[in-house]
Structures are given as C-alpha cells and as structure tokens.
Amino acid sequence: MQAPSASYSLTVRLEIQNRPGMLGRVTSAIGKAGGDIGAIDLVQVGKTTITRDISFKARDERHGQQIVERVRPLSGVKVVNVSDRTFLMHLGGKIEVRGKMAVKTRDDLSMAYTPGVARVCMAIHKDPEKAYTLTIKQNCVAVVTDGTAVLGLGDIGPSAAQPVMEGKALIFKEFAGVDAFPICLATKDVDEIVAVVKAISPVFGGINLEDISAPRCFDIEQRLQRDLDIPVFHDDQHGTAVVVLAALLNALKIVKKRLGDVRVVFTGAGASATATAKLLMKAGARHIIACDRAGALYRGRTDNMNSMKEWFARHTNEKKIRGSVGDALKGADVYIGLSGPGVVSLKDIKGMSRDPIVFAMANPIPEILPEEVGAAARVMATGRSDYPNQINNSCCFPGFFRGLLDVRARRVNDEMKLAAAHALAGIVSKEELSDEYITPSMFDGRVVPTVAQAVAETAGRTGVARRRPRAAGVPVTR
C-alpha cells in the first residue's frame, strides 16, 4: 500500500471538549484511519473547549477525506475547518519580483530610471555583450512550456501548467540563486513556440524547456539550439538523463557490475527515455532494450511505432528480443521505468538477474511501489521524495544552469551532461554509499556547487564559454 505523503497533507481545525483523554481519542482515530500526524497546534483555549489544528499526511485525496470522516462522528469533537496544505502553499503563486535596491530619492530615480538609464542603454547598444553585466541577463532563465506534457497529467494547457513552472522557478532561486520566470505559451504550434522564445531571448541567459510533448520537443530544442547564442536545455530529457546516469553509476558500484556489461531494460520510449538511453550509451552502456505497451522494441517491428521508438529499434536490442516487458526483463540487470504506474509486476522483477537494480521513476505513482518490490531488488529507487533513493531532476537543473550562467555559455553539449552526472555521483562517498543511499538529496549543500563547477569547467574545456569558469558555483545562502 502506498505510504502517506506530504503532497496530500491536510490541517483539520477541531473544537474539542476540554476533558482528559479527548485529544487521545482524536489522534487514535486519525492513526487507525492510516493518517500520519505531523503537528498538533494549540489555537485557542475556551471555558469548556480547546481549539487545535492537527496536521496529517494521507495517501491521496480520497484517503484524506476518509480520515476527516473518521473524526467527525467523535463525541465532543467539532470539525471547524479542513485545509489542504498543498493548496495553501500555492495561494497567490509561489514567486514574486523584487527590486535589488531601494528608490527613495530623486537621485535614486534618476539613476535607476530616466534620465540616467539612457546612458546604460546606449552602452549596451554599442556593445551587446554588456547586457550580461548591466542587466538581469547574467542570472536569468526562462522556464518555457506549452502545457502539453505536465508531470503525469498530460496535456492540461499553459494555465494549469503554471504552478509547476512557478515551482521550478522557486527551486532555481532557492537552491542556486538563479532568477527564473515561467513562460507558459498558449500555442502548440512548433513554429510559433520557436518564434516566441527567440523573440524574448534577449532578456535571458538560458532557456529551460519543460513539459512539452514529444516528438515536438525535439524539434523545438534543436531549432532553438541552432538559432540562439544562449544555452537551451530540455529538462525532461537531459535533466532526467543526468540524474539517472548518476544514480546508476553508484548503484552499479554496490552490485559490483560494469555499465558496459549490464543489460538495461526501459519501459517508456518517450523523450526522457530516449535522452537517458543516449546518455547511458555515451557513458558506455552497450546492452539496452526499451519496451512500450506492446512489448519490446526491435529492428523490424512495424506496429505502434513513432520516431522515438524507431530510434530505439535501430540503436538498441541487438539480440532482437521480442515479447512482453516480463520477457525483456528476464535476466536483465537494470530496470528503468519512465512510463506509468503498474507497468511491471513483482514476478517481472524476480525474473531479473542477480542483485537487480530497479528505478521506478513514474510520478506521482511509480511503475511498481517499493512496498511491492520488497527484498526482490538489491537497489530500489523512485522519483518520489517519500522513499529512499529519490532520483529527481532537481538535483541537476539548478546546478547545471548555475554553471552555464557562471561562464555565460553559448550552448549545452553532451560533455557537460556526462560531467554533471559523474560529479553528482561523486558526492556520495564510498563510506556513505549503500542500498538506500545511491544519490544525494537536493538538500545536500554540495549538490549545486559541485554540478555547477563540473558544467562550467566542461564548458570552458569544450569552447562554449564566454568567460573562464570560477572555482565553483555561486554560493547560495538559504
């Protein structure tokens, strides 16, 4: 059964009769219903009642409602209000724009704005590179989406996608000191998206593409990379690839296997799976099989194919293994799920090779839950924060862009991605490495500067940096 999660966290305000044992009855009811109590706060003490806020985690929305309904019938307890803590966090949006200096006098105004600003404008006009030192461009990223492939939600449109993009912008700022802004576009037309991003690009030092459906995302990224002189990074592809490779490098150390020897099976053949497979191959992987709903992809398969599946068919599965996901997993060393819930079974995992590595990364519900896998896997990882070994893009993109911006890079290349993955893996020392700790948390203060330094140094070494890299990423105070 799925464990309670902070993403389904409720706060219930209760007016409880002031008698011994009443609070215990409430907490017992919540516990028996499967709620995970996090905090109990005193709100008000009356003559005969005490008002308290009790926060708890549930498994999903329905479970949260069920827990509240277990509390309502309790004698001497009145449910005053129920608040969804996730929605409260999003009220009014999660980001804002603030000035870096105060404007309190006429002199301040004349320098920050007219007439003094005109001199700065002309300086940039004469030397466009000065935009990096005299505007926000040096530290600013556009987070661009059309809302067609949002998390596990699919095509929900640009407005509904904005909370995700705001969250990404918040993470950029909190963890890497990068100013990022959501750009949610009301068009699915590839030409229009490319044109809009090109038109707004002078403001930004980098473009982060996000949640754009395949195969359109490939075309958009390639065209923007070709036409812009700032880095373009599709996080769903390349951020995923970096964090998966980093985690896999460490997982292989635990099972004492080499990347070039192991057989890796993917479920999902979309943008993230394609990019991840390509990066694994550049890192030395030689035996990869990808599966979709119809089973293994192989050269010569004609049913239910598209451009991404054609790539997998041409470049992987050298033995032309056919059949179901279970057939492909027989004897495999590594499973990487970038698909959806319930795609693999415990029987499939048990059919894998000695010490299987299982990365079930679908969000919010993985391909198979860790509770189902149990001891059948030697190393188990998901994309979720409420299980050990969270493999999440947030360990990549803040530091990756910090490094790009620090050297004012012109583009992203494969060498940077490989460097970032190895740097991320290297944060976990031999002494720390274990079955339940193969990749660092995004809250590890070493992650951003380590990834940033690797990216910046690689940008300089590969000739795409406008200036020399610093010793490490910009320190961030949180």
C-alpha positions as CSV (number, residue, x, y, z in Angstrom):
1,M,0.0,0.0,0.0
2,Q,1.2,3.5,-0.8
3,A,2.6,5.4,2.1
4,P,1.2,8.8,3.3
5,S,2.8,11.7,1.5
6,A,3.3,15.4,2.3
7,S,1.7,16.2,-1.1
8,Y,-1.6,15.0,0.4
9,S,-1.2,16.9,3.7
10,L,-4.3,18.3,5.5
11,T,-4.8,20.5,8.5
12,V,-8.0,20.0,10.3
13,R,-9.2,22.6,12.9
14,L,-11.1,20.9,15.7
15,E,-13.0,22.3,18.7
16,I,-12.6,19.7,21.4
17,Q,-14.3,19.5,24.7
18,N,-11.8,20.2,27.5
19,R,-11.8,16.8,29.1
20,P,-9.0,14.3,29.9
21,G,-8.4,11.8,27.0
22,M,-10.2,13.8,24.3
23,L,-7.1,14.6,22.3
24,G,-6.0,11.0,22.5
25,R,-9.3,9.9,21.0
26,V,-8.8,12.2,18.1
27,T,-5.2,11.2,17.4
28,S,-6.2,7.5,17.7
29,A,-8.9,7.9,15.2
30,I,-6.6,9.5,12.7
31,G,-3.9,6.9,13.3
32,K,-6.4,4.0,12.8
33,A,-7.5,5.5,9.6
34,G,-3.9,5.5,8.3
35,G,-3.1,9.2,8.7
36,D,0.5,10.2,9.6
37,I,0.2,13.0,12.2
38,G,2.8,15.7,11.8
39,A,1.9,18.6,14.1
40,I,-0.7,19.4,16.8
41,D,-1.0,23.2,17.4
42,L,-3.0,25.0,20.1
43,V,-5.2,27.7,18.6
44,Q,-7.5,28.8,21.4
45,V,-8.5,27.8,24.9
46,G,-12.1,28.4,25.9
47,K,-14.1,27.8,29.1
48,T,-15.2,24.3,28.0
49,T,-13.4,23.7,24.8
50,I,-9.9,23.7,23.3
51,T,-9.4,24.5,19.6
52,R,-6.5,22.7,17.9
53,D,-5.0,22.4,14.4
54,I,-3.9,18.9,13.7
55,S,-1.8,18.3,10.5
56,F,-1.5,14.9,9.0
57,K,-0.4,13.2,5.8
58,A,-2.7,10.9,3.7
59,R,-2.1,8.6,0.8
60,D,-4.3,10.5,-1.7
61,E,-7.2,13.0,-1.7
62,R,-9.8,10.3,-1.1
63,H,-7.8,8.9,1.8
64,G,-7.6,12.4,3.3
65,Q,-11.4,12.8,3.2
66,Q,-11.8,9.4,4.7
67,I,-9.6,10.3,7.7
68,V,-11.6,13.5,8.3
69,E,-14.9,11.5,8.1
70,R,-13.5,9.2,10.9
71,V,-13.0,12.2,13.1
72,R,-16.4,13.9,12.5
73,P,-18.6,11.4,14.5
74,L,-16.4,11.6,17.6
75,S,-18.5,12.8,20.6
76,G,-17.3,16.1,21.9
77,V,-15.4,16.9,18.8
78,K,-16.4,19.5,16.2
79,V,-14.7,19.8,12.8
80,V,-14.4,23.6,12.3
81,N,-12.4,23.7,9.1
82,V,-10.3,21.5,6.8
83,S,-7.4,23.0,4.8
84,D,-5.3,21.4,2.1
85,R,-1.8,22.4,3.0
86,T,-0.6,22.0,-0.6
87,F,-3.2,24.4,-1.9
88,L,-2.4,26.9,0.8
89,M,1.2,26.9,-0.3
90,H,0.2,27.9,-3.8
91,L,-2.2,30.7,-2.8
92,G,-1.2,33.8,-4.8
93,G,1.6,32.0,-6.6
94,K,5.0,30.9,-5.3
95,I,7.3,33.5,-6.7
96,E,7.4,37.3,-7.0
97,V,9.7,40.0,-8.4
98,R,11.6,42.2,-6.0
99,G,13.9,45.2,-6.7
100,K,17.6,44.8,-5.7
101,M,17.8,48.4,-4.4
102,A,15.5,51.0,-2.9
103,V,14.2,54.0,-4.8
104,K,13.7,56.6,-2.1
105,T,15.0,59.9,-3.6
106,R,15.0,61.8,-6.8
107,D,18.7,60.9,-7.3
108,D,17.8,57.2,-6.9
109,L,15.1,57.5,-9.5
110,S,17.3,59.5,-12.0
111,M,19.9,56.7,-11.9
112,A,17.7,53.6,-11.9
113,Y,15.3,55.1,-14.5
114,T,15.2,58.2,-16.6
115,P,17.4,60.1,-17.4
116,G,20.4,58.1,-16.2
117,V,19.3,54.8,-17.6
118,A,19.7,56.1,-21.2
119,R,23.5,56.0,-20.8
120,V,23.3,52.4,-19.8
121,C,21.0,51.6,-22.8
122,M,23.5,53.2,-25.2
123,A,26.4,51.3,-23.7
124,I,24.6,48.0,-24.4
125,H,23.6,49.3,-27.9
126,K,27.3,49.8,-28.7
127,D,28.4,46.5,-27.1
128,P,25.6,43.9,-26.8
129,E,27.8,41.7,-24.6
130,K,27.5,44.3,-21.8
131,A,23.9,43.1,-21.4
132,Y,25.5,40.4,-19.2
133,T,26.9,42.9,-16.8
134,L,24.3,45.6,-16.9
135,T,21.0,43.7,-16.9
136,I,19.5,40.6,-15.3
137,K,20.5,38.5,-18.3
138,Q,23.6,37.3,-16.4
139,N,21.5,35.4,-13.9
140,C,18.1,34.8,-15.6
141,V,16.5,31.7,-17.1
142,A,13.2,31.3,-18.9
143,V,11.2,28.2,-17.9
144,V,9.2,27.6,-21.1
145,T,6.2,25.3,-21.6
146,D,3.1,24.9,-23.7
147,G,1.5,22.6,-21.0
148,T,1.2,19.5,-23.3
149,A,3.1,17.0,-21.1
150,V,2.9,18.1,-17.5
151,L,4.2,15.6,-14.9
152,G,1.9,12.6,-15.1
153,L,-1.1,14.8,-16.1
154,G,-0.6,15.1,-19.8
155,D,-1.9,17.9,-21.9
156,I,-3.6,20.2,-19.4
157,G,-2.7,23.6,-21.1
158,P,-0.5,26.5,-20.2
159,S,-2.5,28.0,-17.3
160,A,-2.8,24.7,-15.5
161,A,0.9,24.1,-16.1
162,Q,1.9,27.4,-14.4
163,P,2.1,26.0,-10.8
164,V,4.8,23.5,-12.0
165,M,6.8,26.2,-13.7
166,E,6.5,28.5,-10.7
167,G,7.8,25.6,-8.6
168,K,10.7,25.2,-10.9
169,A,11.5,28.9,-10.7
170,L,11.3,28.8,-6.9
171,I,13.8,25.9,-6.8
172,F,16.1,27.8,-9.2
173,K,16.2,30.7,-6.8
174,E,16.3,28.9,-3.5
175,F,19.0,26.4,-4.4
176,A,21.1,28.1,-7.0
177,G,20.4,31.8,-6.7
178,V,19.1,31.8,-10.3
179,D,16.3,34.2,-11.3
180,A,13.9,32.2,-13.3
181,F,10.4,33.1,-14.7
182,P,7.6,30.9,-16.0
183,I,6.8,31.4,-19.7
184,C,3.6,29.5,-20.3
185,L,2.6,29.7,-24.0
186,A,-0.9,29.5,-25.4
187,T,0.1,27.7,-28.5
188,K,1.1,24.2,-29.5
189,D,2.5,25.2,-32.9
190,V,6.2,24.4,-33.1
191,D,6.9,27.4,-35.4
192,E,5.1,29.8,-33.0
193,I,6.9,28.4,-29.9
194,V,10.3,28.8,-31.6
195,A,9.5,32.3,-32.8
196,V,8.2,33.4,-29.3
197,V,11.2,32.0,-27.5
198,K,13.6,33.6,-29.9
199,A,11.8,36.9,-29.6
200,I,12.1,37.0,-25.8
201,S,15.6,35.5,-25.6
202,P,17.5,38.8,-25.2
203,V,16.3,39.0,-21.6
204,F,17.6,35.6,-20.6
205,G,21.0,33.9,-20.2
206,G,19.4,30.4,-20.7
207,I,16.3,28.7,-21.8
208,N,14.8,25.7,-19.8
209,L,12.2,23.9,-21.9
210,E,9.7,22.0,-19.7
211,D,6.7,19.6,-20.1
212,I,6.5,19.9,-23.9
213,S,5.2,16.7,-25.6
214,A,7.3,14.5,-27.8
215,P,8.2,14.5,-30.6
216,R,7.6,18.3,-30.9
217,C,10.1,18.9,-28.0
218,F,13.0,17.5,-30.1
219,D,12.3,19.9,-33.0
220,I,11.8,22.9,-30.7
221,E,15.0,22.2,-28.8
222,Q,17.1,21.6,-31.9
223,R,15.9,24.7,-33.7
224,L,16.4,26.9,-30.7
225,Q,19.9,25.5,-30.1
226,R,20.7,26.3,-33.7
227,D,19.3,29.8,-33.7
228,L,20.2,31.2,-30.2
229,D,23.6,32.0,-28.7
230,I,22.4,31.1,-25.2
231,P,22.1,27.5,-23.8
232,V,18.8,25.6,-24.4
233,F,18.1,22.7,-22.0
234,H,15.1,20.5,-22.2
235,D,15.0,19.3,-18.6
236,D,12.5,16.4,-19.2
237,Q,15.1,14.9,-21.5
238,H,18.6,15.9,-20.3
239,G,17.9,16.6,-16.6
240,T,16.4,13.1,-16.3
241,A,19.3,11.6,-18.2
242,V,21.9,13.2,-15.9
243,V,20.3,12.1,-12.6
244,V,19.5,8.6,-13.8
245,L,23.1,8.1,-15.0
246,A,24.5,9.4,-11.7
247,A,22.3,7.1,-9.7
248,L,23.1,4.1,-11.9
249,L,26.9,4.7,-11.6
250,N,26.6,4.4,-7.9
251,A,24.1,1.5,-7.9
252,L,26.5,-0.5,-10.1
253,K,29.2,0.0,-7.5
254,I,27.0,-1.7,-4.9
255,V,26.3,-4.7,-7.1
256,K,29.9,-4.8,-8.5
257,K,28.8,-4.7,-12.1
258,R,30.1,-2.5,-15.0
259,L,27.9,-0.3,-17.2
260,G,29.3,-1.9,-20.3
261,D,28.3,-5.4,-19.2
262,V,24.8,-5.0,-17.7
263,R,21.5,-5.3,-19.6
264,V,19.3,-2.3,-19.1
265,V,15.5,-2.5,-19.8
266,F,13.4,0.6,-20.1
267,T,9.6,0.9,-20.0
268,G,8.6,4.1,-21.8
269,A,10.1,5.2,-25.1
270,G,9.3,8.9,-24.9
271,A,11.6,12.0,-24.7
272,S,13.1,11.3,-21.3
273,A,13.7,7.6,-22.1
274,T,15.3,8.4,-25.4
275,A,17.6,11.0,-23.9
276,T,18.5,8.8,-21.0
277,A,19.3,5.9,-23.2
278,K,21.5,8.1,-25.4
279,L,23.5,9.4,-22.4
280,L,23.9,5.9,-21.0
281,M,25.3,4.8,-24.3
282,K,27.7,7.7,-24.4
283,A,28.8,6.7,-20.8
284,G,29.5,3.1,-22.0
285,A,26.2,1.1,-21.9
286,R,26.0,-1.4,-24.7
287,H,23.0,-3.6,-23.9
288,I,19.7,-1.7,-23.8
289,I,16.1,-2.8,-24.5
290,A,13.1,-0.4,-24.5
291,C,9.5,-1.5,-24.1
292,D,6.2,0.1,-24.8
293,R,2.7,-1.1,-24.1
294,A,3.0,-3.6,-26.9
295,G,6.3,-5.0,-25.6
296,A,9.9,-4.9,-26.6
297,L,11.1,-2.6,-29.4
298,Y,13.3,-4.3,-32.0
299,R,14.5,-3.7,-35.6
300,G,11.8,-4.6,-38.0
301,R,8.8,-4.0,-35.7
302,T,6.1,-2.1,-37.5
303,D,3.1,-1.9,-35.2
304,N,2.6,1.1,-32.9
305,M,5.8,2.9,-33.9
306,N,6.9,6.5,-34.0
307,S,10.2,8.4,-34.5
308,M,11.5,7.8,-30.9
309,K,10.6,4.1,-31.0
310,E,12.2,3.8,-34.4
311,W,15.4,5.2,-32.8
312,F,15.3,2.6,-30.1
313,A,14.6,-0.2,-32.6
314,R,17.6,0.9,-34.7
315,H,20.2,1.5,-31.9
316,T,19.3,-1.0,-29.1
317,N,18.2,-4.6,-28.6
318,E,21.0,-6.1,-30.6
319,K,19.6,-9.6,-30.0
320,K,16.2,-8.6,-31.2
321,I,14.4,-9.9,-28.1
322,R,10.6,-9.9,-28.6
323,G,7.7,-10.3,-26.3
324,S,6.4,-8.5,-23.2
325,V,8.1,-6.4,-20.6
326,G,8.4,-9.5,-18.5
327,D,10.2,-11.3,-21.3
328,A,12.6,-8.4,-21.8
329,L,13.4,-8.3,-18.0
330,K,14.3,-12.0,-17.8
331,G,18.0,-12.0,-16.8
332,A,18.2,-8.2,-17.0
333,D,20.4,-6.3,-14.5
334,V,18.8,-2.9,-14.5
335,Y,15.2,-1.7,-14.9
336,I,14.5,1.9,-15.6
337,G,10.8,3.0,-15.6
338,L,10.0,6.2,-17.4
339,S,6.4,5.3,-18.2
340,G,3.4,4.9,-15.8
341,P,2.0,3.1,-12.8
342,G,1.6,-0.7,-12.7
343,V,3.7,-1.4,-15.8
344,V,5.8,-4.1,-14.1
345,S,5.0,-6.8,-11.5
346,L,6.8,-8.4,-8.7
347,K,7.1,-11.5,-10.9
348,D,8.9,-9.5,-13.6
349,I,11.4,-8.1,-11.0
350,K,12.0,-11.6,-9.6
351,G,12.9,-12.8,-13.1
352,M,15.8,-10.3,-13.4
353,S,19.4,-11.2,-12.8
354,R,21.3,-11.4,-9.5
355,D,21.1,-8.2,-7.4
356,P,18.7,-6.4,-9.7
357,I,18.6,-2.6,-9.8
358,V,15.1,-1.1,-10.1
359,F,14.5,2.5,-10.9
360,A,10.7,3.0,-11.0
361,M,10.5,6.7,-11.8
362,A,7.0,7.5,-12.9
363,N,5.4,10.3,-10.9
364,P,3.3,10.6,-8.9
365,I,2.8,6.8,-8.8
366,P,5.8,4.6,-9.9
367,E,5.7,1.6,-12.2
368,I,5.9,-0.6,-9.1
369,L,5.9,0.6,-5.5
370,P,8.8,-0.2,-3.2
371,E,6.4,-1.9,-0.8
372,E,5.6,-4.4,-3.6
373,V,9.2,-5.0,-4.6
374,G,10.4,-5.6,-1.0
375,A,13.6,-7.6,-0.9
376,A,13.4,-8.7,-4.6
377,A,15.6,-5.8,-5.7
378,R,19.0,-5.1,-4.3
379,V,18.7,-1.4,-5.1
380,M,15.3,0.3,-5.4
381,A,14.8,4.0,-6.4
382,T,11.9,6.2,-7.4
383,G,11.3,9.8,-8.3
384,R,9.4,10.4,-5.1
385,S,10.7,12.3,-2.0
386,D,8.9,10.0,0.5
387,Y,11.1,6.9,-0.3
388,P,14.8,6.4,-0.1
389,N,16.9,7.0,-3.3
390,Q,14.9,9.8,-4.9
391,I,16.1,10.3,-8.4
392,N,14.9,13.7,-9.3
393,N,15.8,16.4,-11.8
394,S,16.0,18.9,-9.1
395,C,19.5,17.5,-8.3
396,C,20.5,18.5,-11.8
397,F,19.0,21.7,-13.2
398,P,19.7,24.3,-10.5
399,G,23.5,23.5,-10.5
400,F,23.6,22.8,-14.3
401,F,22.2,26.3,-15.1
402,R,24.3,27.8,-12.3
403,G,27.4,26.5,-14.2
404,L,26.1,27.6,-17.6
405,L,25.4,31.2,-16.3
406,D,28.7,31.5,-14.4
407,V,30.6,31.1,-17.7
408,R,27.9,32.7,-19.9
409,A,27.8,29.5,-22.0
410,R,26.6,29.6,-25.6
411,R,25.1,26.1,-25.7
412,V,24.7,22.8,-23.9
413,N,26.7,19.7,-25.0
414,D,26.9,16.0,-24.1
415,E,30.2,16.5,-22.4
416,M,28.5,18.8,-19.8
417,K,25.8,16.2,-19.2
418,L,28.4,13.4,-18.6
419,A,30.4,15.7,-16.3
420,A,27.4,16.7,-14.3
421,A,26.4,13.0,-13.9
422,H,29.8,12.0,-12.7
423,A,30.0,15.0,-10.4
424,L,26.6,14.2,-8.9
425,A,27.5,10.5,-8.4
426,G,30.9,11.5,-6.8
427,I,29.2,13.4,-4.0
428,V,28.2,10.1,-2.4
429,S,31.5,8.8,-0.8
430,K,32.4,5.1,-0.5
431,E,31.7,5.3,3.2
432,E,28.2,6.8,2.6
433,L,27.2,4.5,-0.4
434,S,24.6,1.9,0.5
435,D,21.5,0.2,-0.9
436,E,19.3,3.1,0.3
437,Y,21.7,5.9,-0.5
438,I,23.0,6.0,-4.1
439,T,22.3,9.6,-4.9
440,P,22.5,12.8,-2.9
441,S,19.4,14.7,-1.7
442,M,18.7,18.0,-3.4
443,F,19.0,19.5,0.1
444,D,22.7,18.4,0.3
445,G,24.6,21.7,0.1
446,R,27.3,20.2,-2.0
447,V,25.0,19.4,-5.0
448,V,24.6,22.8,-6.6
449,P,28.2,23.9,-6.4
450,T,29.6,20.5,-7.4
451,V,27.4,20.2,-10.5
452,A,27.9,23.9,-11.4
453,Q,31.7,23.6,-11.3
454,A,31.7,20.4,-13.4
455,V,29.4,22.1,-16.0
456,A,31.4,25.4,-16.0
457,E,34.8,23.7,-16.4
458,T,33.5,21.5,-19.2
459,A,32.0,24.5,-21.0
460,G,35.4,26.1,-20.8
461,R,37.2,23.0,-22.0
462,T,34.8,22.4,-24.9
463,G,35.0,26.0,-26.1
464,V,31.4,27.2,-25.5
465,A,32.1,29.5,-22.5
466,R,32.3,33.3,-23.0
467,R,34.5,33.6,-19.9
468,R,36.6,31.5,-17.6
469,P,34.9,29.3,-15.1
470,R,35.0,30.2,-11.4
471,A,36.4,27.8,-8.8
472,A,32.8,26.7,-8.1
473,G,29.2,27.7,-8.5
474,V,28.0,30.9,-6.8
475,P,27.5,30.3,-3.1
476,V,23.8,30.2,-2.1
477,T,22.5,31.3,1.3
478,R,19.2,29.8,2.2
